[in-house]
């Protein structure tokens, strides 16, 4: 049989009054009076107050990438042969111009000797041709003198023949000799021209051989491999004693004075990035640390299929603390900030100037409570809740809603639903 409990009359009266009071408060908070019958209440505005609390939020979107040297070069052998020395190890600091490796010089030296011998032969040909040319020029002078003598004899004999001292046949013989001497002179002059052309061709062969010799001498210098830039030796792909081929990679050198990270962003996020923009970089290798970075390059070309745009971020690394090949997470804000104050968007009001967002906070002195408008900086809104970046801290009270518009310094009443 169920037990029956009896309350005292005073207790029943108190409970009844509490329910009546609560019902009145809720009726005032709802403010559900018909249109056209609203009347200004003589009582202070009724407001609902809540306490701001820190809410866990997801950090700003981050983009992953891999750390790389600011400038990286691959050192390759330009000649084939046995690698005699390789004076560097991974992690060593290399200075520009430093001797890294040496390759055997037997074959390059042989090429140089052969090129020098061929050049000497070509130069000897030039000297021989010049000697022949000199003899041909001398012959031209002799033929010119003979022609001059034949011309003089022909004139003299012609005069004698006209005077009847000699026969006309003798004068004709002298003219024939003159014509023959002219032909001999012309032939010798053409011979000089031929010799000069031969010398010019031989000199061209000398010039070509000199270029071949210079190339052979340059290839000989390739056996001494020096560093093209200063930096850290990142990899080593050959050892002393190996037989290497021309073009084979020996080492890689990276400039680690700064580190770059290439990330891929969606075309929808492109508006969030700009050249020279400051970003934060977190490295899994250094938990709890954030490194400042700068956007140094935004690619003008996006992947047509994935709609991804490469962006390069540079991180200062003067102490060489950051290595290459590390996983990097790039974000626009501090990734360690994972909490924010979230309040309903309905609690925000706009100032008289229209460009300042405020929230009303209650101020209680004795039994009187007034409200003050406080400017706040708001963040993104999500499902009716807005993040407060500054102006309101966790633990502070704020007005969620009221039954009428509020003003700074106005006395208010707290609803029963207030915290």
C-alpha positions in Angstrom: 0.0 0.0 0.0 1.5 3.4 -1.1 2.5 5.7 1.7 0.9 9.1 1.9 3.0 12.2 2.8 1.3 15.4 4.3 3.1 18.8 4.0 2.5 21.6 6.5 0.2 24.4 5.3 3.0 26.9 5.4 5.2 24.8 3.2 2.4 24.4 0.7 1.9 28.2 0.6 5.6 28.9 0.0 5.7 26.4 -2.8 2.7 27.9 -4.4 4.1 31.4 -4.3 7.4 30.2 -5.8 5.6 28.7 -8.8 3.6 31.8 -9.3 6.8 34.0 -9.1 8.5 31.8 -11.7 5.6 31.9 -14.0 5.5 35.7 -13.9 9.2 35.9 -14.6 9.0 33.6 -17.6 5.9 35.5 -18.9 7.9 38.8 -18.7 10.9 37.2 -20.4 8.8 35.9 -23.3 7.4 39.4 -23.9 4.5 37.8 -25.9 2.1 40.7 -25.9 -0.2 41.2 -28.9 0.9 43.8 -31.5 -0.5 47.2 -31.0 -0.9 46.7 -27.2 2.7 47.0 -26.1 3.1 49.4 -23.2 6.4 50.7 -21.6 6.8 48.9 -18.3 7.6 50.9 -15.3 9.9 48.2 -14.0 13.6 47.9 -15.1 14.4 45.6 -18.0 14.5 41.9 -17.3 17.7 40.3 -18.5 19.2 36.9 -18.6 22.9 36.7 -17.6 25.3 33.9 -18.3 29.0 33.3 -17.4 31.5 33.3 -20.3 33.4 30.0 -20.4 36.4 28.9 -22.5 35.4 26.5 -25.1 37.8 24.1 -26.9 38.0 25.0 -30.6 39.9 23.5 -33.5 43.0 25.5 -34.4 43.3 27.4 -37.6 43.6 25.1 -40.6 47.2 23.9 -41.0 49.0 22.6 -44.1 51.6 20.0 -44.1 54.9 20.0 -46.0 58.5 18.9 -45.7 61.5 21.1 -44.8 64.0 21.6 -47.5 67.2 23.6 -47.9 66.9 27.1 -49.1 69.2 26.3 -51.9 70.4 22.9 -52.8 72.9 21.8 -55.4 73.9 18.4 -56.7 77.6 17.9 -57.4 78.3 15.5 -60.3 81.5 14.2 -61.8 82.2 15.6 -65.3 84.7 12.9 -66.2 84.8 9.2 -65.9 87.5 7.3 -64.0 88.4 6.0 -60.6 87.5 8.3 -57.6 90.7 8.7 -55.8 89.5 10.8 -52.8 86.2 12.2 -51.4 87.1 14.5 -48.5 83.7 15.1 -46.9 81.1 13.3 -44.8 77.4 13.9 -44.4 76.8 16.8 -42.0 80.1 18.5 -42.7 80.1 22.2 -43.4 81.5 22.9 -46.9 82.9 26.2 -48.1 82.5 27.4 -51.6 85.6 26.4 -53.6 86.7 23.7 -51.2 88.2 20.6 -52.8 85.7 17.8 -52.4 87.1 15.0 -54.6 89.7 13.9 -57.0 89.5 11.6 -60.0 92.4 9.8 -61.7 94.1 12.0 -64.4 95.6 9.3 -66.6 93.1 9.5 -69.5 92.7 13.3 -69.4 96.4 13.8 -69.3 96.8 11.5 -72.4 94.1 13.6 -74.2 96.0 16.7 -73.4 99.3 15.3 -74.7 97.7 14.1 -77.9 96.1 17.5 -78.4 99.4 19.2 -77.8 101.2 17.0 -80.3 98.5 17.5 -83.0 98.7 21.3 -82.4 102.5 21.2 -82.9 102.1 19.3 -86.2 99.5 21.9 -87.4 101.8 24.7 -86.4 104.7 23.1 -88.3 102.5 22.8 -91.4 101.8 26.6 -91.2 105.6 27.3 -91.1 106.2 25.0 -94.1 103.4 26.7 -96.0 104.8 30.1 -95.2 108.3 29.0 -96.4 106.8 27.8 -99.7 104.9 31.1 -99.9 108.0 33.1 -99.5 109.7 31.1 -102.3 106.7 31.7 -104.5 106.8 35.4 -103.8 110.5 35.5 -104.7 109.8 33.7 -108.0 107.2 36.3 -108.8 109.8 39.0 -108.4 112.2 37.1 -110.7 109.5 36.6 -113.3 108.6 40.3 -113.1 112.3 41.2 -113.7 112.4 38.8 -116.7 109.2 40.4 -118.1 110.7 43.8 -117.7 113.8 42.7 -119.6 111.8 41.0 -122.3 109.7 44.2 -122.8 112.9 46.3 -123.2 114.4 43.8 -125.7 111.2 43.7 -127.7 111.1 47.5 -128.0 114.8 47.7 -128.9 114.5 45.0 -131.6 111.4 46.5 -133.0 113.2 49.8 -133.5 116.1 48.1 -135.2 113.8 46.2 -137.5 112.1 49.4 -138.5 115.5 50.9 -139.2 116.4 47.9 -141.4 119.3 46.9 -139.1 117.7 43.4 -138.4 115.0 41.4 -139.9 111.4 41.6 -138.9 111.5 38.0 -137.9 114.0 38.8 -135.1 111.7 41.5 -133.8 108.8 39.1 -133.7 110.8 36.6 -131.7 111.5 39.2 -129.1 107.8 40.1 -128.8 107.0 36.4 -128.4 109.5 36.1 -125.6 107.8 39.2 -123.9 104.4 37.5 -124.1 105.8 34.3 -122.6 107.4 36.2 -119.7 104.1 37.9 -119.0 102.4 34.5 -118.8 105.1 33.1 -116.5 104.6 36.1 -114.2 100.9 35.7 -114.1 101.2 32.0 -113.3 103.7 32.7 -110.4 101.3 35.3 -109.0 98.4 32.8 -109.0 100.7 30.3 -107.3 101.3 32.9 -104.5 97.5 33.3 -104.1 97.1 29.5 -103.8 99.8 29.3 -101.2 98.2 32.1 -99.2 94.9 30.3 -99.2 96.6 27.1 -98.1 98.2 28.9 -95.2 94.9 30.4 -94.2 93.3 26.9 -94.1 96.2 25.5 -92.2 96.0 28.4 -89.6 92.3 27.6 -89.2 93.2 24.0 -88.4 95.7 25.3 -85.9 92.9 27.4 -84.3 90.6 24.4 -84.2 93.3 22.3 -82.6 94.0 25.0 -80.0 90.3 24.7 -79.0 90.6 21.0 -78.8 93.6 21.4 -76.6 91.8 23.9 -74.4 88.9 21.5 -74.0 91.3 18.7 -73.0 93.0 20.9 -70.5 89.6 21.9 -69.1 88.6 18.3 -68.8 91.8 17.7 -66.9 90.7 20.3 -64.3 87.4 18.4 -63.9 89.4 15.7 -62.1 89.6 18.2 -59.2 86.0 18.6 -58.0 85.3 21.7 -55.8 82.2 22.9 -54.0 80.0 25.3 -56.0 78.5 26.8 -52.9 78.8 26.9 -49.1 76.5 24.7 -47.1 76.0 21.4 -45.3 76.7 18.1 -47.0 73.3 16.5 -47.2 74.1 13.2 -48.9 77.1 11.3 -50.2 76.6 8.8 -53.0 80.1 7.6 -53.8 83.2 6.5 -52.0 86.9 6.7 -52.7 87.9 3.8 -55.0 84.7 3.7 -56.9 84.7 3.9 -60.7 82.5 6.7 -61.7 80.9 7.8 -64.9 80.5 11.3 -66.3 77.4 12.9 -64.9 77.3 10.6 -61.8 76.1 12.2 -58.6 78.7 12.4 -55.9 77.3 14.6 -53.1 74.5 17.1 -52.4 75.1 20.4 -50.6 72.3 22.5 -49.1 72.2 26.0 -47.8 70.6 25.7 -44.4 70.8 29.4 -43.3 67.1 29.3 -44.0 64.6 26.5 -44.5 61.8 26.4 -47.0 58.6 24.5 -46.8 56.3 23.9 -49.8 52.6 23.4 -49.0 49.7 22.7 -51.3 46.5 24.8 -50.6 43.1 24.6 -52.1 42.1 27.4 -54.5 39.3 28.3 -52.0 42.0 29.2 -49.4 44.2 31.3 -51.8 42.6 34.5 -50.5 44.0 33.8 -47.1 47.7 34.0 -48.3 49.7 36.9 -49.6 53.4 37.5 -50.6 55.4 38.4 -47.5 52.6 37.2 -45.1 53.7 36.0 -41.7 52.8 32.5 -40.8 53.6 30.0 -38.0 55.3 26.7 -38.6 55.2 23.8 -36.1 57.7 20.9 -36.5 57.0 17.5 -35.0 60.7 17.2 -34.3 60.4 20.2 -31.8 57.1 19.7 -29.9 55.8 22.8 -28.2 57.8 25.1 -30.4 56.6 27.5 -33.1 58.8 29.0 -35.7 58.0 32.2 -37.6 57.8 31.9 -41.3 57.1 34.1 -44.3 55.3 33.3 -47.5 58.0 33.9 -50.2 56.4 32.5 -53.3 52.9 31.8 -54.5 52.8 29.7 -57.6 50.8 31.3 -60.5 50.0 27.8 -61.7 47.5 25.5 -60.0 47.1 21.8 -60.5 44.3 21.5 -63.0 43.0 18.2 -61.6 43.3 18.7 -57.8 42.9 22.5 -57.8 45.9 22.8 -55.5 48.3 25.7 -55.5 52.0 25.4 -54.4 53.0 28.0 -51.8 56.6 28.3 -50.5 57.2 29.4 -46.9 60.7 30.4 -45.7 61.9 29.9 -42.1 65.0 31.6 -40.8 67.6 29.1 -39.5 70.7 31.0 -38.5 71.8 28.4 -35.9 71.2 25.5 -38.3 68.8 23.9 -35.8 66.2 22.8 -38.4 67.2 20.0 -40.6 65.8 18.9 -44.0 63.2 16.2 -44.4 61.2 17.2 -41.3 57.4 17.2 -41.2 56.2 20.8 -41.0 52.7 22.2 -40.3 52.0 25.7 -41.5 49.2 27.7 -40.0 48.0 31.3 -40.0 47.7 31.5 -36.2 49.5 30.1 -33.2 48.6 26.4 -33.3 49.0 26.2 -29.5 45.9 28.4 -29.0 43.2 25.8 -28.7 40.6 27.6 -26.5 38.3 30.5 -27.1 35.4 32.3 -25.4 32.2 31.4 -27.3 28.9 33.3 -26.7 25.6 33.4 -28.5 25.6 35.7 -31.5 22.3 37.2 -30.1 24.2 38.6 -27.2 26.1 41.1 -29.5 24.9 44.6 -30.2 26.2 47.3 -32.5 27.2 50.7 -31.3 25.8 54.0 -32.4 28.5 54.5 -35.0 27.5 51.2 -36.6 31.1 49.8 -36.7 31.7 48.7 -33.1 30.4 45.4 -31.7 29.6 45.4 -28.0 28.3 43.1 -25.3 26.5 44.2 -22.1 28.0 43.1 -18.8 26.2 43.4 -15.5 27.7 45.4 -12.6 26.1 44.8 -9.2 26.5 47.2 -6.3 24.6 46.2 -3.3 21.1 45.2 -4.4 21.2 47.2 -7.6 22.4 45.8 -10.9 23.3 48.0 -13.9 24.7 47.1 -17.3 27.7 48.5 -19.2 28.4 48.2 -22.9 31.8 46.7 -23.5 33.5 46.7 -27.0 34.6 43.2 -28.1 36.5 41.8 -31.1 34.7 38.9 -32.6 35.9 35.9 -34.6 34.2 33.3 -36.8 30.6 32.3 -36.1 29.5 28.7 -36.0 26.0 27.4 -35.4 24.8 30.6 -33.7 27.9 30.9 -31.5 30.5 33.5 -32.0 34.2 33.5 -30.8 35.3 36.5 -28.7 38.9 37.3 -29.5 39.2 40.1 -27.0 37.0 42.2 -24.6 35.5 39.4 -22.7 37.3 36.7 -20.7 36.3 33.3 -19.4 34.6 33.6 -16.0 33.0 37.1 -16.7 29.2 37.5 -16.7 27.4 39.0 -19.7 23.9 39.7 -20.8 22.5 36.9 -23.0 19.2 38.6 -23.8 16.7 41.2 -22.4 13.1 42.0 -22.8 13.9 45.4 -24.4 16.9 47.4 -25.8 19.5 48.3 -23.2 21.6 51.3 -22.5 24.9 51.8 -20.6 24.2 52.5 -16.9 20.7 51.3 -17.1 19.3 49.4 -14.0 18.1 45.9 -14.8 16.5 42.9 -13.2 18.0 39.4 -13.4 15.7 36.6 -14.6 15.5 33.4 -12.6 17.4 31.7 -15.5 20.5 33.9 -15.0 23.7 32.2 -13.8 
